[in-house]
Amino acid sequence: MLTEKFLEVISHEGVVSIISWGKGEPHVVNTWNSYLTLTKDNKILIPAAGMVKTEANIKENNKVKMTLGSKEVQGHFTQGAGFRLEGTVKFISSGEEYDMMKEKFPFLTRVLEITLTEVKQTL
């Protein structure tokens, strides 16, 4: 599911947008490619310090959509590659993955764990 092109993109800095929705309007929060940590089972871990609305939304609907990219990577037709991802999420606040992420990102209060269901290159 995670291609070499995807791995190349997240090795460069770029903005990540995470879209969640509950009963109301969709909500967007941003982070950085360099904050994404991949697990051996292809989950994405993201440090969370805020993300209060995202957390409230996933209590109603645990699905998210994400976009990310980097202009440093050759895309389909021109310089710049981007991806759209979909998955289910949960926040974790203890355990081995939490401890590992807290060591890397001391500012986090929780970790957003995304289990991917779709990854599509868009650029």
C-alpha positions as CSV (number, residue, x, y, z in Angstrom):
1,M,0.0,0.0,0.0
2,L,2.9,2.4,0.8
3,T,4.9,2.8,-2.4
4,E,8.5,3.9,-2.8
5,K,7.2,7.2,-4.2
6,F,5.1,7.7,-1.0
7,L,8.1,7.0,1.2
8,E,10.2,9.4,-0.9
9,V,7.6,12.1,-0.5
10,I,7.5,11.8,3.3
11,S,11.3,11.9,3.5
12,H,11.0,15.6,2.3
13,E,9.3,18.3,4.3
14,G,5.8,19.3,3.3
15,V,2.5,20.1,4.9
16,V,0.0,17.3,5.8
17,S,-3.8,18.1,6.0
18,I,-6.0,15.8,8.1
19,I,-9.8,16.1,7.5
20,S,-12.2,14.7,10.1
21,W,-16.0,15.1,10.4
22,G,-18.6,14.3,13.0
23,K,-22.1,15.5,12.8
24,G,-21.1,19.0,11.8
25,E,-18.8,20.6,9.2
26,P,-15.6,18.9,8.2
27,H,-12.6,20.1,10.2
28,V,-9.0,20.4,8.9
29,V,-5.9,20.3,11.0
30,N,-2.3,20.4,9.7
31,T,1.0,18.9,10.6
32,W,4.3,18.2,8.8
33,N,5.7,15.3,6.8
34,S,8.6,15.0,9.3
35,Y,6.2,14.3,12.1
36,L,4.8,11.2,10.4
37,T,6.1,7.9,11.8
38,L,5.3,4.6,10.0
39,T,4.9,1.4,11.9
40,K,5.8,-2.1,10.7
41,D,2.2,-2.8,10.0
42,N,1.8,0.4,7.8
43,K,0.0,2.5,10.3
44,I,0.9,6.2,10.6
45,L,1.6,7.8,14.0
46,I,1.3,11.5,14.4
47,P,2.1,13.5,17.5
48,A,-0.9,15.4,18.8
49,A,-0.7,18.4,21.1
50,G,-4.0,20.1,20.1
51,M,-6.3,18.3,17.7
52,V,-9.2,18.8,20.1
53,K,-11.9,19.1,17.4
54,T,-10.4,16.1,15.6
55,E,-10.6,14.0,18.7
56,A,-14.3,15.1,19.2
57,N,-15.1,14.3,15.6
58,I,-13.7,10.8,15.8
59,K,-15.9,10.0,18.7
60,E,-18.8,10.3,16.2
61,N,-16.9,9.0,13.1
62,N,-13.5,7.4,13.2
63,K,-12.7,8.0,9.5
64,V,-10.3,10.6,8.2
65,K,-8.9,11.8,4.9
66,M,-5.4,13.2,4.5
67,T,-3.4,14.9,1.8
68,L,0.4,15.4,1.8
69,G,3.1,16.1,-0.7
70,S,6.4,17.5,-1.6
71,K,7.5,19.6,-4.5
72,E,11.0,18.0,-4.1
73,V,9.8,14.7,-5.6
74,Q,9.1,14.0,-9.3
75,G,5.3,13.5,-9.7
76,H,3.3,11.9,-12.5
77,F,4.0,14.7,-15.0
78,T,6.0,17.4,-13.4
79,Q,8.1,18.1,-10.3
80,G,6.0,17.7,-7.2
81,A,4.2,14.6,-5.9
82,G,1.2,14.4,-3.7
83,F,-1.0,11.7,-2.1
84,R,-4.6,11.4,-0.8
85,L,-5.0,8.9,2.0
86,E,-8.0,7.5,3.8
87,G,-8.2,5.5,7.0
88,T,-9.6,5.0,10.5
89,V,-8.1,6.7,13.5
90,K,-7.8,6.6,17.2
91,F,-5.9,8.6,19.8
92,I,-3.5,6.7,22.1
93,S,-2.1,8.1,25.3
94,S,-0.1,5.2,26.7
95,G,1.8,2.1,25.7
96,E,4.9,1.3,23.7
97,E,4.1,3.4,20.6
98,Y,3.1,6.4,22.8
99,D,6.4,6.2,24.7
100,M,8.4,6.0,21.5
101,M,6.6,9.0,20.0
102,K,6.9,11.0,23.3
103,E,10.7,10.5,23.2
104,K,10.8,11.8,19.6
105,F,8.3,14.6,20.1
106,P,8.3,15.7,23.8
107,F,5.5,18.3,23.1
108,L,2.8,15.7,22.4
109,T,-0.1,14.9,24.7
110,R,-1.5,12.1,22.6
111,V,-0.7,10.2,19.5
112,L,-3.0,10.0,16.5
113,E,-2.8,6.5,15.0
114,I,-4.1,6.1,11.5
115,T,-4.9,2.7,10.0
116,L,-4.8,3.2,6.3
117,T,-7.6,1.9,4.0
118,E,-6.6,3.8,0.8
119,V,-3.5,5.5,-0.5
120,K,-3.6,7.2,-3.9
121,Q,-1.0,9.3,-5.7
122,T,-2.7,12.5,-7.0
123,L,0.2,14.4,-8.4
